[in-house]
Amino acid sequence: MNARRYYLEDFEPGVAHLSPPHTVSEEEAIAFARRYDPQYFHTDPVAARASDFGGLVCGGFQTAALAWAMVLESRMFDDCPIAGIGIDELRWRAPVRPGDTLRCRFTLLDAKPSASKPDRGVARFRYEVFNQAQTMVLSLVMIQLLRRRPH
């Protein structure tokens, strides 16, 4: 567990950070899909074999949600987030299957302190999620409102 307290100015542009891993279980994939993306190739392992994917795959939005959950597990956002304010360039690059172990690499692209509220700023991070074979399965740019270090 990371005991350091991070704020906007603690992230350097271009410096990559890596989340802890997360292995997706079949039960987790199906439960998410039943609630939010009930297509047969997400919910029915037998029928999914006849799909274009050749088996069960996780929903894309589940993978995006897992990216944020894994980043939170890094503990680098314990103190600084105020709000997510947008996502750009969301791309699902390869299917995620139950049993895959994922990690998210997140890198600050740029940050700008607020002109009207000096206690915060806007940061853009690139998130890249990789499976155990180092295949990139998802990428996105998250725009986040973050706290600045208290003075």
Helices and strands as residue ranges (DSSP letters): G 8-10, E 16-18, E 22-23, H 26-36, H 40-43, H 45-48, H 60-73, E 81-92, E 101-113, E 120-130, E 136-147
